[in-house]
Structure formats: structure tokens, C-alpha cells
């Protein structure tokens, strides 16, 4: 088989008439980074008299980078395109028990050659790195973009490989997508079916993602998800014919997902609410500035507010802005925690937060951002706390 180093030197090589390009779709895995599945290109051909069976994989990142988690949190994480042997690529998914499907692209020899040359140029060190964006520029959307570019009437090399806007791509698009995905779906709704199996990840992501995630997805936007890309490609047409064959199963999916409802956020916070309410009721006549259970609640929600504000204002993420979770995860909670002996400050802060959280509950279903249902018991605990602090501050002042 041709080595990858030799393949990298084949940028000007001509594919044979029997060359086969296909799109590989991998099922979701149990880890958060693999929870939404994966997409890649596969090339099978004979070059230089040797068989070639390689994958062009846009989902490669360095998890051992010392600054990986900092870059990820700040929205500065870079992914790269990498060519690898298909057998090694497949082996990893077989070990994880994840399913793999293949769709052959019904491209003309010219279109296959263009795709090959685009990928060969893209895999070069100067071009292979791109700034990862989960909704707009990821391993799946890059497959869509490269297919559009390869099928264009004219070469698209001038576009480069860093980031090409969808509007620019659609201006040269020759592929007719029939858009089988449900219209009117938001980005948050689109990823929900994957997050149902990881309720704590779902809760954390719903806290981190702001109002932009509740935008309705446009016709071409669904293809940021690998299985949506597979459905779109199955129905897409090129020159009046189907662009892809039906997905063929290469590996069966043996991954089973289960939901642990007992320790899901809603369950845990409802139990916490009952305990919190019971303690507050039993100690309703205690005119103490701040009780232990209230301090824990304000500490947790206050720290969450710092995370929300960090993601909103101090990162490059566009999807974490305008986050309505600050109605309950408010930095005012930390103010109440550290200035609890200043009754005039406590009274004003508790009153403002009492209004904010009550308004949030009343308008919960109509807010511009869809908040996680587990925020309801948290908000009720905060309302109980704010009310007691406000009342006590008035009593102490007298």
C-alpha cells in the first residue's frame, strides 16, 4: 500500500478511472467529545501501482496539549485535517463498538480529481489547521463544504482553506440539497437527542450556551451533525442524479446508551429543594444574616455566574453570549455572600434578585433562550433564600 508520506507527494497525481470517493459516518460514542458522531472522507484507488485506502479526517486535535482545556474554554481550540490509513481508522471504532456507514459519491472523474487535489492541498502543513466551531465549522460541515467546492463549475482553489463562509460556497454550489431535516429546529433542539443520554453534560451545556443557540437552523446548517449530513447527502442531487448511494453499513453499532434518572440534575435539585425548604421553614424565626445551607446555595450559583460571564465576555465563543441564565446564576449571589452583614446592601440585592427570579419563573416558557428544566428547582431555592434575607434585613434594621 502507498505510504502516507508518498501520498502527500501525489498532489499532482491523476486518479484512475476506478477511483472511489465516499463519505464515512460514525455513530455517537460514550464520551462527550464523541457524543455527536463523526464524518470523514475515504479514498480508494491505485496510485503509482500501489493500492490506496485512506481517510481524510477533519476531526484531529491534540488532547495532550498543555493548554488544551484553556483553549477549549476560550474558544481558541484548533483542529486539523489528517490523512490516515482506513484500516487503522476503522479499528478504533470497532474497539469502541461504534457503527460506521459509507456513502459513495457519484462524482465524475473530473469532480473526483478536484476533490483529491483540494484535500491534498488542505492536508499540507500550512493549510491543515482550522479554528474549530461546533455549529459552523467542524468535521462534518467541512465535508459539506469540500463536496460543494469539488462539484462547482469552476475550480475554487482561490478560496483557501482557513474558513469559507457558507454564502460564498452557495454562490458556486451545483448540488441540489432536498433538506429532509425538520424545519424550524433550533441548534439547541438539534443536539438535544444526543445529550439526553448524558443529563449532567446536557445541564452544563445548557448553562454555557446562550441565546444564539436558540436560533432556527437554516437549510444548510443541519449538516454540522454527522447523521444529518448523511441524510442530506442521501437525498442530494447533482446534475439531475443522486449525488450519493445509500449508506452501507461497514461496522454495526454496538454502543448502548442508558439514562440514570435517579441521579439526573432534575432529581438531585428537587431533593435539594425539599431539604432547603424544610430547613428554611424550621428556622423561619431565626434572624441570622446567612445560614449555612443558604451560603452553600449562593456560593454554587455565584461561581456558576462567573463561568457564564467568562464564557460570554472573555472568550471567542459566539454561542455563549447573551446568556439568560444570569437571571438565577447571578454575581449578586456572591455579593450577598460576602456582604451579608450590611443589611441595606442585602435588602436591596435580595429584592432585585427576588424580582428577577420570579420574573424568570413566570416567563420561563417565553424567554428568548430555552433554559434547562433543572433550573426551576434551583430558582425556587433562591427565591426562598432571597425572601428570607430581605425580610430579615428589614427586621434587623428596625
Secondary structure, DSSP 4 states (H G I P E B T S, - for coil): ---HHHHHT-TTPPPPTT-EEEEEEE---SSGGGTT-EEEEEEEEEETTEEEEEEEEEEE--TT-TTHHHHHHHT--EEEEEEEEHHHHHHHHHHHT--EEEEEB---HHHHHHHHHHHHHHTSTTTSEEE-BTTTBSTTHHHHHHHHHHHSSS--GGG-SS---HHHHHTT--EE----SPTT-BHHHHHHHHHTT-HHHHHHHHHH--GGGGSBP-TTGGGGSHHHHHHHHHH-EETTEESB---EEEE---------GGGSHHHHHHHHHHHHHHHHHHTTT---S--HHHHHHHHHHHHHHHHHHHHHHSSS-STTSS-GGGGTS-THHHHHHHSTT-HHHHHHHHHHHHHHHHHHHHTGGGSSS---TTHHHHHHHHHHHHHHHHHHHHHHH-
